[in-house]
């Protein structure tokens, strides 16, 4: 059995941020250990649970990767989850401090400016807002029609499938991170909602006809066809709700008894935090690719010294180089 002291928390936290989610770790009682050489190692309290194993195989980043399981104790699981929550909390506090400092600096600048300059600043800010709106004309609104949002979900079992779907949606967008798990059993379905990693609502024995209707609504929201899933689908969509940006993240896959998956909705600080992490991750990927390109170019130079010949793709490389430089300059502005 893997011990708490043997787990590299830095690797674990990185995988939770990018592949597994905190909600998945809580719900399935699992912890990612490492992702090295196409092997995802996961700690499980119940290492022989076939449903959890099927779920883990479905979220592997690529078909070339394999799953390796280590057993952990409930105590180890709780300690890692607690450490991760402290880690994310400290990052959010640090981000908030930086934002506060920037606001204070902005206030100081505004106090030193004249009234005329203040008006100009307001005009510039208005233009920026309009530009942002103009650059996002195709983001659709998420329409939610809830009549029972103040009532416990568990008390709404008599609603129609469409009404129940609306009540699920309104609970998903209630706070920073909402996630709906759709788990299909042989004779019924389960619908579980978490908010910021904590289970807030659940329907444990949903009639399969209702479950199928809900899953159909999820697929419609994800803009995929109604045909049964033949492979895993990962989809991200932007939506607007009450003038606020939302990010909808879908993980849908064919399960043991039929289609299942989950939908996560991010908003407010959770969305900003996720986007910052994504930018950092993409930046690291670009850096790795740039280093790889540099090595390849060195190899070409070495070969040219031995056999001086013209590189046929050099004009195309120069075109791509110019585009890259243009994008880098836009990032600096």
Buried (B, 14 or more C-beta within 10 A) or exposed (E): EBEBEEBEBEBBBBBBBBBBBBBBBBBBBBBBBBBEEEEBBBBBBBBEBEBBBBBBBBBBEEEEEEEEBBEBBEEBBEBBBEBBEEBBEEBBEEBEEEEEEEEEEEEEEEEEEEEEEEEEBEEEEEEEEEEEEEEEEEBEEBEBEBEBEEEEBEEBEEBEBEBBBBBBBBBBBBBBBBBBBBBBBEEBBBBBBBBBBEBBBBBEEBBBEBBBBBBBBBBEBBEBEEEEBEEBBEBEBBBEBEEEBBBBBBBBBBBEBBBBBBBBBBBEBBBBBBEEBBEEEEEEEEEEEEEEBEEEEEEEEEEEEEEEEEEEEEEEEEEEEEEEEEEEEEEEE
